């Protein structure tokens, strides 16, 4: 028998609000629910429910034990980033054994889903590759979104995929160019927005709770973006987080001015316990590349 997992209070409040709204206005359409799915607490609770259900592995064969052995935080952070950037896609084929109604041998069925975001890399003949792709899609009864489809020379211009910006990068010391990957501007901005929303004056939770929620977001983000050129983005994020935390603590403690003397960088990332991304050890390559 599966273990019953209680619903956290914040999720229960959200459920209650949605229920009351739907009850009061049956014709109302909830178009803004997608961002709720991406919330850390909801993803964590959904994982807990799936684990408590003791279900079998998916088509990838990955078990809960394997996920946790490799690092659950990294896995959840990767999933959240894919959901936010709308690049998450389930595995393409899930085999299902359907019992024969006559009691004979079960037969296999395949539930197919389609990926609608992909990148084709080639050393040349890119136009031919695009033409071939369109022809194949047409034969499958599908079409390409022309507005989102483009040809780029990755040696000269960047493109975003899975939260990363791929293409030419430059060494700060000498200006030399190299091909690499780094957190995209959109990914950086999403984290900044999340930090800003967490550190608003309206949050009255104890500092320890605020700090822990902030650190979970920072650690998950840094784990996902451990690949490639991350130090400049990490350094900029540390500066942004320091400024936001300082303003938050200065307001809470009614400090005159900006609080630069009382809440220095070392105090915020030392005594106050906020993670500094640049100080975190680099992890193994994220799952996006495995």
Buried (B, 14 or more C-beta within 10 A) or exposed (E): EEEEEEEBEEBEEBEEEEEEEEEEEEEEEEEEEEEEEBBBBBBBBBBBBEBEEEEEEEEEEBEBEEBEEEBBBBBBBBBBBBBBBEBBEEEEEBEEEEEEEEEEEEEEEEEEEEEEBEEEEEEEEBEEBBEEBBEEEEEEEEEEEEEEEEEEEBEEEBBBBBBBBBBBBEEEEEEEEEEBBBBBEEBBEBBBEBBEEBBEEEBEEEBEEBBEBBEBBBBBBBBBBBBBBBEEBBEBBBEBBBBBBBBBBBEBEEBEEEBEEBBBBEBBBEEBEBBBBBEBEEBEEBBBEE
